[in-house]
Amino acid sequence: MKNLPLRARPIDIFFLVIFSVFIVTCIISDSVEGLGLDQVADSPNILVQWNFWYASNFDPLYQSHPLWLRFISGTSAFVYVIFYVLLIISIVKRWNWIQLPSVIYATMIIAMTGIPIFGVEFFGGPGEHTPNPAVFLAFNLPYIVVPLLLLIRMRKPLPFTRRF
């Protein structure tokens, strides 16, 4: 079977845009947490300031940066970001070998990131759960929904030979 051109795969154009944004957000957010930088308002680091604003208003767990969350964020900032770059190149070049790494990535991020973080944010103790679930979901739900869509997209081998 022949690979379809990108214009015939609109879902892949969607993934190009979203995973490009994910690269930027990994650098802005996950690297700060992964490196264990204290999130304080008066930091000279603009990324820390942005993270402080978000965490102090919507995500006390993120601001408290427990060690397990640092590992999750560090994985996102320094491992997943490499996958995002490879995925974007693979979508453009129609490299079907990205199917298995996509399935592995999507499974990992849903199970190892989504479940623990969302679990604590909604069911954690005082000082851990989000005071504003709607804003928390607006910022974080795409990091679970998009990988789930990617998992569905990559459910069969040779993903670029079909529209979805």
C-alpha positions in Angstrom: 0.0 0.0 0.0 1.2 3.5 -0.7 1.5 6.2 1.9 -1.0 9.0 1.5 0.2 12.6 1.2 -0.1 14.8 4.3 -3.0 16.8 2.8 -5.0 13.6 2.6 -4.4 13.0 6.3 -6.0 15.9 8.2 -5.7 14.2 11.6 -1.9 14.2 11.0 -2.0 17.9 10.4 -3.8 18.3 13.7 -1.0 16.2 15.4 1.7 18.3 13.7 0.2 21.4 15.3 -0.5 20.0 18.7 2.8 18.2 19.2 4.6 21.3 18.1 2.8 23.1 20.9 3.7 20.3 23.3 7.4 20.9 22.5 7.1 24.5 23.6 5.1 23.6 26.7 7.6 21.0 27.7 10.3 23.6 27.6 8.2 26.2 29.5 6.7 24.0 32.1 8.1 20.5 32.5 11.7 21.5 32.4 11.2 23.8 35.4 9.6 21.1 37.4 11.9 18.4 36.1 15.0 20.4 37.2 13.4 21.0 40.6 13.6 24.8 40.3 11.8 26.5 43.2 8.7 28.3 41.8 8.9 31.7 43.3 7.3 35.0 42.1 10.6 37.0 42.2 12.7 34.5 40.2 14.9 36.1 37.5 13.9 33.2 35.3 10.8 34.0 33.3 9.9 30.3 32.9 9.9 30.0 36.7 7.7 33.1 37.0 5.1 31.7 34.6 5.1 28.3 36.4 4.7 30.1 39.7 1.7 32.0 38.4 0.0 28.8 37.2 0.9 26.7 40.3 0.1 29.3 42.9 -3.3 29.9 41.4 -4.4 26.5 40.1 -2.0 23.6 41.0 -0.6 23.4 44.5 0.8 19.9 43.8 2.9 21.3 41.0 4.2 24.0 43.2 5.2 21.6 46.0 7.2 19.5 43.5 7.3 16.1 45.1 10.1 13.9 43.9 7.8 11.6 42.0 6.3 14.6 40.1 9.9 15.8 39.3 10.5 12.4 37.6 7.3 12.6 35.6 8.0 16.1 34.5 11.6 15.4 33.8 10.6 12.5 31.6 8.3 14.8 29.7 10.8 17.6 29.3 13.8 15.5 28.4 12.4 12.2 26.9 9.0 12.8 25.5 10.1 16.0 23.8 12.5 13.9 21.7 9.6 11.7 20.7 7.6 14.8 19.7 10.3 15.9 17.3 10.6 12.4 15.8 6.8 12.1 15.5 6.6 15.5 13.7 9.3 14.4 11.3 7.8 11.0 10.8 4.3 12.5 10.0 5.8 14.8 7.4 8.1 12.1 5.9 5.5 9.4 6.3 7.8 7.1 8.3 5.5 4.3 9.3 8.0 2.9 11.9 6.8 5.6 14.3 3.6 3.5 14.9 5.1 1.3 17.7 6.9 4.2 19.5 3.6 6.2 19.3 1.7 3.3 20.9 4.4 3.0 23.6 4.4 6.8 24.2 0.6 7.2 24.4 0.3 4.2 26.8 3.1 5.6 29.0 1.8 9.1 29.2 -1.7 8.1 30.0 -0.8 5.5 32.6 2.3 7.0 34.1 1.4 10.6 33.9 -2.3 11.0 33.6 -3.5 8.6 36.3 -1.2 9.7 39.1 -1.3 13.4 38.5 -5.1 13.6 37.8 -5.7 11.2 40.8 -3.8 13.5 43.2 -5.2 16.7 41.7 -8.8 15.5 42.2 -8.5 13.1 45.2 -5.4 14.2 47.0 -5.1 15.6 50.4 -5.2 19.3 51.4 -2.6 21.3 49.7 -2.4 18.8 46.8 -5.7 18.9 45.0 -6.5 21.7 42.6 -8.7 24.6 43.8 -10.0 25.1 40.3 -10.7 21.9 38.4 -12.0 23.6 35.3 -8.7 25.6 34.8 -6.6 22.6 35.7 -8.4 20.5 33.1 -8.1 23.3 30.5 -4.3 23.3 31.0 -3.8 19.5 31.4 -6.5 17.5 29.7 -5.0 17.9 26.2 -1.9 16.0 27.4 -4.2 13.0 28.0 -6.8 13.3 25.2 -4.3 14.0 22.4 -2.1 10.9 23.3 -5.3 8.9 23.4 -6.2 10.1 19.9 -2.7 9.3 18.8 -3.0 5.8 20.2 -6.3 5.3 18.3 -4.6 6.7 15.1 -1.6 4.4 15.4 -3.7 1.3 16.4 -2.6 -0.6 13.2 0.7 -0.9 11.3 1.3 1.4 8.3 -0.6 4.4 9.7 0.2 6.7 6.8 -1.4 4.4 4.3 -4.9 5.4 5.7 -6.7 8.6 6.6 -7.3 7.6 10.3 
